[in-house]
Amino acid sequence: MDGTSDRTLTEYLARYFIARHGYSTQVPPEAADLVKACDVVLTALNWGSLHLLCFVDAQRYPGKQFGLSPERVREIARDCRKYCGSMNFTKMPITIEVVELSNEATSDEDRRRLRPYRRSSIFSKAFVFAARIDARTNQVWRNRWQIGKSRIERILQKPFVPEAELRAEAESRPSFVAPSPAVVTYGILAVLVAVFALEVSLSGSFEPSLVTLISLGGLSAKLVAAGEWWRTISATFLHAGVNHIVANGLSLYIGGIVLENMVGRIWFAATYAVAGICGSLASLAGGAHFVVGVGASGAIMGVIAAAAICGLVRRRREFGMAAIQLLISGLVPTLGLAVWGGQGAAGVDHFAHFGGALGGAAMALAMLTLWQRDELAPRARGVAAGIVGIGGLALACAAAEVVASRPAYAVVLMPDSALTGSVANQDARAPQLVRQYPDDPRPYFALGLARLRQNDAPGAEKALRTALGKDKTLMLYFDEAFANRIRGALAGALIMEGNRSAARQAYAPLCALPAASPLLDNYSKQLRPTMCN
């Protein structure tokens, strides 16, 4: 072979595939006939597709040929396909490749004999191939056409690797470990479901109201800017409806099991925490148009990104297929919505998704630098535990802030249909609506306008000042144009009272706007020349 060993080329290739391509000598029981017909049978699960590599060593046993019929090989392939992984609920294909190695050149008879070893039809997911190698010249004949050289051809073109080196590499490869219960994933899922149940109980609906989401810690750029930093954490445990939590829960279930079994519970928890906060920060930086942001999507996208990167870079084949599936099903649709938009993009916080994915990618790179080739999981679990500890403390503080601040945000808003009909009807209903919805500025505004029409300037001033006093409610649930309408009406009431100085003070914020601003109503525009000069 290389002049230094009496091993045959078959034995060298088998050792090489085991050491450097992760193949195993463990063979499914359904392939027992292959073991009998060959000298070496290796298996590998490559991204969910099972590959059986079967060597016939005619160097050591001159004249030996593969003895099973093509039909029997295809039957074995169909029986073994149950061991393949799935993508989008579809079983991946299986490949059985038969390779004969001999010190004789490949003859026409050999080609005729091996050519029928193919799959039964173009629709079959049981792939069968055959090849023959002249061990003296390393010439490879294949019964199939493919672009470029096969893996065996590339191996034979390289300098032979010493047996001791291959043995050391094979011994250093981490063995497959059966997945353990994903305790952290299940725990997070339980918390998310419990929080959503609280949302439903407080709002009385499976589609929690905006008031409920904000009172329980929904993310609002205005409130975070006012000092309520804890909303960047609490918002990641809230969801906007049943569809929202079901979709996120399913993604977390799949991605969490993959990543937690790949890197361990501590590093998984740390990745989830970092990705969650990165998603919230990205939402604040680029998603200012969202009234309130909620959901674990950022953290889950981080888990997906970390699972995909670690699974692909580390070539952990037991996780690779699931990692690719998550990447396709999670990040790609998000990118499509962000780029092409459409109706489905309206309620999606793309900044949170991509911020979380970047956070997860950063954690994956950190883990890979700490992940030795011969180890099952990254090192420095103490660092990961520190991240988890900081995250747990921040979460506890956020929960305490939610409990303390909730009464101030748990307001009851008037239905939009409450103030309809004629002006006279609205004026008549305004006092009753004020008593019924004391937290909503709209009934007070309606009452102020009614008093103005009744020439009751002091009554109008009192109602309009009360409406402006609902500053948090105005900021969170209404646009600036509505607040400006209240200010303009208040200035008119003060002018009616003869208090022009107070009227100018009430109108002052409107003077900073352009004269033709859409945030000014017609009445406020009429007052502008006298109030702003």
Stockholm file with secondary structure:
# STOCKHOLM 1.0

chainA/1-533         MDGTSDRTLTEYLARYFIARHGYSTQVPPEAADLVKACDVVLTALNWGSLHLLCFVDAQRYPGKQFGLSPERVREIARDCRKYCGSMNFTKMPITIEVVELSNEATSDEDRRRLRPYRRSSIFSKAFVFAARIDARTNQVWRNRWQIGKSRIERILQKPFVPEAELRAEAESRPSFVAPSPAVVTYGILAVLVAVFALEVSLSGSFEPSLVTLISLGGLSAKLVAAGEWWRTISATFLHAGVNHIVANGLSLYIGGIVLENMVGRIWFAATYAVAGICGSLASLAGGAHFVVGVGASGAIMGVIAAAAICGLVRRRREFGMAAIQLLISGLVPTLGLAVWGGQGAAGVDHFAHFGGALGGAAMALAMLTLWQRDELAPRARGVAAGIVGIGGLALACAAAEVVASRPAYAVVLMPDSALTGSVANQDARAPQLVRQYPDDPRPYFALGLARLRQNDAPGAEKALRTALGKDKTLMLYFDEAFANRIRGALAGALIMEGNRSAARQAYAPLCALPAASPLLDNYSKQLRPTMCN
#=GR chainA/1-533 SS CCSSCCCCHHHHHHHHHHHHHCCBSCCCGGGHHHHHHCSEEEEEEETTEEEEEEEEETTTSTTCCCCSCHHHHHHHHHHHGGGSCEETTEECCEEEEEEEEESSCCCHHHHHHHTTCSCSSTTCSEEEEEEEEETTTTEEEESSCCSSCCHHHHHHHSCCCCHHHHHHHHHHSCCCCCCCCCHHHHHHHHHHHHHHHHHHHHHTSSSCCHHHHHHTTCBCHHHHHTTCTTHHHHGGGCCSSHHHHHHHHHHHHHHHHHHHHHHCHHHHHHHHHHHHHHHHHHHHHHCTTCSCBCCSHHHHHHHHHHHHHHHHHTTCHHHHHHHHHHIIIIIHHHHHHHHHCCGGGTTCCHHHHHHHHHHHHHHHHHHHHTCCTTCSSCSCHHHHHHHHHHHHHHHHHHHHHHHHHHHHHCCCCCCGGGSCSCHHHHHHHHHHHHHHCTTCHHHHHHHHHHHHHTTCHHHHHHHHHHHHHCHHHHHHHSCHHHHHHHHHHHHHHHHHHTCHHHHHHHHHHHHTSCTTCTTSCHHHHHHHHHHHC
#=GC SS_cons         CCSSCCCCHHHHHHHHHHHHHCCBSCCCGGGHHHHHHCSEEEEEEETTEEEEEEEEETTTSTTCCCCSCHHHHHHHHHHHGGGSCEETTEECCEEEEEEEEESSCCCHHHHHHHTTCSCSSTTCSEEEEEEEEETTTTEEEESSCCSSCCHHHHHHHSCCCCHHHHHHHHHHSCCCCCCCCCHHHHHHHHHHHHHHHHHHHHHTSSSCCHHHHHHTTCBCHHHHHTTCTTHHHHGGGCCSSHHHHHHHHHHHHHHHHHHHHHHCHHHHHHHHHHHHHHHHHHHHHHCTTCSCBCCSHHHHHHHHHHHHHHHHHTTCHHHHHHHHHHIIIIIHHHHHHHHHCCGGGTTCCHHHHHHHHHHHHHHHHHHHHTCCTTCSSCSCHHHHHHHHHHHHHHHHHHHHHHHHHHHHHCCCCCCGGGSCSCHHHHHHHHHHHHHHCTTCHHHHHHHHHHHHHTTCHHHHHHHHHHHHHCHHHHHHHSCHHHHHHHHHHHHHHHHHHTCHHHHHHHHHHHHTSCTTCTTSCHHHHHHHHHHHC
//
